[in-house]
Structure formats: C-alpha cells, structure tokens
Amino acid sequence: MKKSPGVVRHPFPLKQVVYGLAGVLYLGFLLMTLSSVPFHPDESTYIYMSRDLDRIIAGGPCVVCWKAGNESDPLQVERERDSPLTRYTIGLARIVTGISATPSNWNWSAGWEQNLGQGAVPSIGLLLAARIPQALLLFLAVLLMARIGWQLCGEVRAVSAAVLLALNSQVLLHARRAMSEAGLLFGMVLVVAIILERKESAGKLFRVFFFPLLAGVALALAALFKYSGLLIAPPALAGMFLGYREDSLRRTLLRGLARSGVMVIVFLLVFLALNPVYWCNPVSTLSAVITERQSLLGEQVAALRLAAPGLVLDSFPVRLLAVPYQLFFASTAFWDIPNYAQITAASEHAYLSNPLNALTSGGILSLLWCVLSLSGLALAVVRGARRGGDGRMRILVVWFLSVFGGIVIGVPILWQRYYLPLIPICTALSAVAVAAIGDDLSRRIRQSRSGISDK
C-alpha cells in the first residue's frame, strides 16, 4: 500500500521528552525537599520585611520611600541594606497563601528562645511559602544555564551546564532559602543568556534597540534581587560590543556605544520603577545605601575579629586563595556565625543524609569541577584571544574576571554565600571543557574507525 502524499511522519521526540521529564523531576525535588533545608535567621528578616508589599498595596509605593531624618528607623535601615525584589516575591507568596509575616525581626544579640518568644521564628508553613518563589527562581536559573550551554555550541554543553548548576551543593542550600541568592543567580544568568542569544538574521531595530533593551531589563532584575548582581554589568557591556559582528571597527564601536546607552537607560528606568525606596530622593537614597552597606560590612568585620578572626581576610593573597577554597573545597556552610549552631545541628545532619545535597561538598567531584573550571577558562582565553576569535568566549572571560575581581576586592570575610555569584560562570566554563573533551574523544573515535576501514 502506498503512503498518501503530503503526510509527513515525524519521529517521536524521545530526547525532548527525556529532558522535559528530567526538568519536572528536578522541580519536584526542589519543592518537595524545601522543608529539609536548615533554617537561617536571615530568612526571618526577609520574611519580616516582606510586609513592604502589604504596605505598598495598602498605602501606595511612596510609603516605603527613603526619607531624610529617618536614619534610626529600623525598617528604613533594612531597605538601605538590601534590594527589594526578594521581599516582594516572599510577600506575594504570603498573600497568595494567606499567611501573615513574622511580627518581629530577628535579633542576633538575643538567644533562640527569646527570638521565638518575640515571634521572629517563622512557622513551618510560613517558611515553606517564603521558600517556594526561591525554588522557582532556581529552577528558571538552571533552565537559563542550559540555554547558555546551548548557545556555546551544543547539546553536550547545555546538559552539562544545567546539571552542574542544578546539583551544586552550595546552590542547593543557599538558593532554596528565603533569601536573595536564588534571585541573584537567576538575574545573572538571565543577563548572560540574553547577550549570548545572537540572531545574525535580526534587523537593525532588534540589534540596536530590542537586544540592549532586554539586556537592560535583565540587568535591573539582577540588581533588584541583590546589589551584587551589578557584578554582571561588565559582561553585559561587553556583549553590547561583541554580540554581533560588524564589518568595521568603527561600526562596532558606534553600534556598541548605542546599544550600551540603550541598555543603561533601560536599566535605570526598570530599577527605579520597581524600587520605590528611591522615588522621593534618588541621589540621597543612593548615598544612604552606599553608606549603610559599608557600615554593615565594617560591623561584620569587627564582630568576626572578636568571634572568629580566621574568617577575616586582611591580605590580597589570602582573598585570592579564598575563592578556590570556598568554591571547590569548603564544606557546605549552614551558618555564617555559630550563634545557634547547636539548635540547627540536627536539621543540618538530616539534610546531609541525602547524598544529592552534598555532591560537590568536597571530595573527588569537587576536585573534578575545579579542574574542569580551570580548563574551561584556559580554553575560553585561548579561543577568545585569537584574531577574529569567538566573541562568546570573550564574554565568558569578561564574566569571570568581573565577578572574580569584584569578590576579591569587595569581600573581606570568608562567608560562603558571598562567593555564590562565581558558581554560574564556573559552571559555564566547565561545560566548555566537557564539550572540548567530548569533541576530542569523538574525533579520535572517528579517526580510529577510519583507520580500521582503510585496512
């Protein structure tokens, strides 16, 4: 029997189904295990401050606006310290689930029982509701990392990049808490995914306007989740010049500057639109934010000098060594200072009993990840340094240098979650190394088969 003309038979998309199923299982794992993640007192602060969303709904955005003379207001101090988007996502989750925020902020100078009596310890239901948006943001970050791997030429890079980020021990701990780390990772990888999304067939309007517009929105989101998201700004700017090949250096510079201008303008508009703390007096607010964040860092350093002087990084060489130590060799850090370590020890032990939570927490897999990251960095430098080299590799190098330099210069304390912004770039570099190894093995196998067939 002849097949009827015009009927096209498509093969069953087995690969896509497998990838989709893996994604669903991972999302289920993130959500189903949220309650097993040990509590961090900073989660209480984010939940407490999530009432800003209730205040905005009830009284309008200007009720959270920064005001001169309110320096002693603890709510204004918290708004100066942190970007707002994490507390807004937690507030939205609370409103949807109908759960009220904690009535009191966490007091680090008080004991656990005193904080519990003041209502600063969230209930299990409230904590889970606050963590759900972070789990969703982490899931989106993993999908975006897969897209970055694909943009770096290939399925192998996509799978390896997604898996390396999804199962990283530090990411699984810090990015599932009701804190800003998940949003930070999401914003940073979103920026890179956009600037690597080159469409050579795109028209001039997309190249000069819509491309930098999307990058500006993503950069604003990164900063709105956490101010350290601004570490992704240099690779974003590099992408404005390297994202598309032009036929002359002059055109590359002119269009790069035009795209950069659009990106910066959009960034400022989105950042201010979604951050009403700045609305009343943007310049004074920015000055107060910088002053308060410097003051907070100084207080943290002073406190650690007394409680744990080994965690203070006074010299530049020590800061350089701290980066590979925290990324690849340090055990998962459940707390920054051990005020409540005895109380959380049981939940920490139970958390580590799941092997998926500690795959890269020291050991051979951590060493392998270190080797892959360094190899990928070397490959990116070599490929980007060639005349007419791959612009994507150059963007990866700028990404690494920007985040690495920012952490070495700006982080004087050995707190693990402050090093988290380096994990996505090391994941991308590791994916480059994995793909290079795979390509080399494939070439050797083809050569071997070709030699056998010639005989």
Secondary structure, 3 states (H helix, E strand, C coil): CCCCCCCCCCCCCHHHHHHHHHHHHHHHHHHHCHHHCCCCHHHHHHHHHCHHHHHHHHHCHHHHCCCCCCCCCHHHHHHHHCCCHHHHHHHHHHHHHCCCCCCCCCCCCCCHHHHHHCCCCCCHHHHHHHHHHHHHHHHHHHHHHHHHHHHCCCHHHHHHHHHHHHCCHHHHHHCCCCCCHHHHHHHHHHHHHHHHCCCCCCCHHHHHHHHHHHHHHHHHHHHHHCHHHHHHHHHHHHHHHHCCCCCCHHHHHHHHHHHHHHHHHHHHHHHHHCCHHHCCCHHHHHHHHHHHHHHHHHHHHHHHHHHCHHHECCCHHHHHHHHHHHHHHCCCCCCCCHHHHHHHHHHHHHHHCCHHHHCCCCCHHHHHHHHHHHHHHHHHHHHHHCCCCCHHHHHHHHHHHHHHHHHHHHCCECCHHHHCCHHHHHHHHHHHHHHHHHHHHHHHHHHHHHHHHHC
